[in-house]
Amino acid sequence: MAEPVRIGLLLPDVMGTYGDGGNAVVLRQRLRLRGIPAEIVQITLADPVPDSLDLYTLGGAEDCAQRLATRHLQTHRGLQRAAARGAPVLAICAAIQVLGHWYETSAGERIEGLALLDVTTSPQPSRFVGEMVSTPLLEGLTQPLTGFKNHRGGTVSGSEARPLGAVVKGTGNREGYGFDGVVQGSVVATYLHGPCLARNPELADLLLARVVGPLAPLELPAVEQLRRERLAAARRAG
């Protein structure tokens, strides 16, 4: 029997707002439905971060939990080593900020990040909340990206970071910016909750294909129904 694909669920005890841990479940299930063994490896604040996993997911959090996660990932640098060798990393919402050069909390404290992404983040005047739809800009994606946003941090990208999608409905990484997410190296980052991969199976398969190679399509009517409903909800919200 082949060795299972190991999916790292990083710090779900502090970085899992809005069910972001479900992204790891989606990745595992889409492999298992194709007959490919897969397992989720949870890494909490009590654990070092291994650099040997096949891919990694990291979710959102509020200020206090975000600081704890940043400190842990700076102390245990397995994620940085894994990204350097090309292991796919999915970063959601506050994880974008943690993986950037620095971010500022709502109280104005500046926290040094991991510098895996060429971004910085500062609080915006108002919080961005609601459904978002974007047109993907990442090669290999053809279908609209959909998700729910709830963040106050405004992320500014440097020259090394590319946007994941061009916003069609909703708000981007910061006020007045028409793009969502960041792509740099092996990291794919977005402000989309949902969980993101349950609502965007094409993105899930793109990440998996970087580990196991080309994948046969899956016909899952319930997933397509979810996408239709969420895209329609975004249209109704204007």
C-alpha positions, 0 to 999 in steps of 0.5 A: 500500500502506498504511503498516505499523503500527509496534510498538515493542519497547522495550529487549529487550536488558535488558527481556525476561525470560521471552520478553516480546519475544514480545508484539510478535511476537504483535501483528505476526502478528495484524495480518498474518493480517488483511492489515494490514501491520505491523513491529517496531521494536526500540529498544535501549540504543544507540538513542533512543526514538522518540515516533512509533510506533503502540504500544509493548511493554516486558518484565520484568527483574532489578534491574541491567537494570531500572536501565539501562532506567529511566535510558535511558527517563528520558534519551530521553523518547519513550515519555512523549511517545507515551503522552501522545498516547494511543499504547497501551503494554503493560508487563510485570512490572518494566516496571510498576515502571519506569513508576511513581513509584519502586521499591526494589531487593532491596538497598533502593535507591530508583529514581525511575521515569517516573511514567506509572503512579500506583504504587510498588513495594517488595520483599515478604518472599517471591517470587511464582511460579506460574500466575495467572488473573484476571477482567478489569476493563478494558472490552472484555475478557470472557475470563479473563486467564492467565499466569505470575508470578515477581516479588518486588516488591509494587506499591501503586496510587494513586488514578489507577491501576485494576487490570487484573484480579481474581485468581481463582488465584494472587497479585496485585500484592503480598502480600494484594492480590487484583488484578493489573496496572494500567490508566492512560491508554493504559498497560496493565500486568500481571505476567503473562509467558507471553508475555502476549499469546500466552496472551491474544489478546483483550487483544492485539486490544484494544490493536491496535484502539486503533490500527487500529479494530475487528478481525474475529475470528481463528479460531486453534485452536492459540491456543485449545488453549494457553489451555485447557491453561494455564487447566487448569494453573492449576486443577490448581495450586490 
